C-alpha cells in the first residue's frame, strides 16, 4: 500500500503541498561502495534538538518576531547522548514526545542496536540536528550549514547518512 | 530536509530520507526514499517503542543496501497504532506557529476589508 502523505496533515496545508511543482531537474545519486555491514552511518534530524548543558536552543524568539524566518544552524548530537541531556525547540510541532523519547526522530538507540548485531559497521560518533522550518529560504542550508556538515561527515569517514524530517 | 539529502548525496555520501510525506520528497528527486504513514515528528515510530523504531531503522538500511538507482522509493507497511483523529491532534503544537498565525491574521484583515466595502 502506498503511504498517504497527507493523512496527518491539516487540510488547509494539503493543497499547497499537492500543487508543489517538481523541485529539481535531475536526480542525485552516489552508489554505496562500502557494504552496509561495514558502513559507518550518521543520523540527521530536523526536529530542533540541542544539548541543554552545552548548546544554545534554536532561535525561536527571532522566528516569533519574523514568522517567515527559521533558524538555519545545526547542533552536533553525539551517539551516546542520553534523553536527560536533550531538549527540542520547534514551533511547528508538539515536542512533548521528543522530550520523552528523542529516538522517534533521531534513533541513536536503534542504530546502536544495529551496530551491536553487525547489521551496520558503526553508528557515527557525531549525528546532527537541524530545525526544519526555514520559511521557504533554504539558501543558508545550501550555502553554509549543509556544506559544513558535509565536511564534518567526510572528516569522520561517514559512509552513508539517514535523514528524517520532523 | 530533501534539500539537505540532495546536498549530501551530491557531495558523494549516499543518503536515505525517511519521511512522512514521500509524495512531496519525491518532487526533490532524492536518491532513496522511505515513506512512513506516521504523524509528524515521529519518523521512526512511537515513543518508548524500541522495537518499532528498530523496524523502521532496519528498513532504512535495507533500502540503502538494496537501491541500485536514483529515486528509489519504498513505502513502509506499518500502520500507526493510534486512531487517526487522536494522532492528528497529538502531533500539532498547542499554539499556532508564527507563520500560521501571521497568515491567519492576514486572511482576517482581508476579510474585514471586504466586509467593510460591501
Interface residues (C-beta under 8 A of the other chain):
Chain A: X1 X2 X3 X4 X5 X6 X7 X8 X9 X10 X17 X18 X20 X21 X22 X23 X24 X26 X27 X28 X29 X30 X31 X32 X35 X36 X39 X41 X44 X45 X46 X47 X63 X64 X66 X67 X68 X90 X91 X92 X93 X94 X95 X97 X98 X100 X101 X103 X104 X105 X107 X109 X110 X111 X113 X114 X119 X120 X130 X132 X133 X135 X138 X141 X142 X146 X147 X149 X150 X153 X154 X158 X159 X160 X161 X162 X163 X164 X165 X166
Chain B: X1 X2 X3 X4 X5 X6 X7 X8 X9 X10 X11 X12 X13 X14 X15 X16 X17 X18 X19 X20 X21 X22 X23 X24 X25 X27 X28 X29 X30 X31 X35 X36 X37 X38 X39 X40 X41 X42 X43 X44 X45 X46 X47 X48 X50 X53 X54 X56 X57 X58 X60 X61 X64 X65 X67 X68 X69 X70 X71 X75 X76 X77 X84 X87 X88 X90 X91 X92 X93 X94 X95 X97 X98 X99 X101 X102
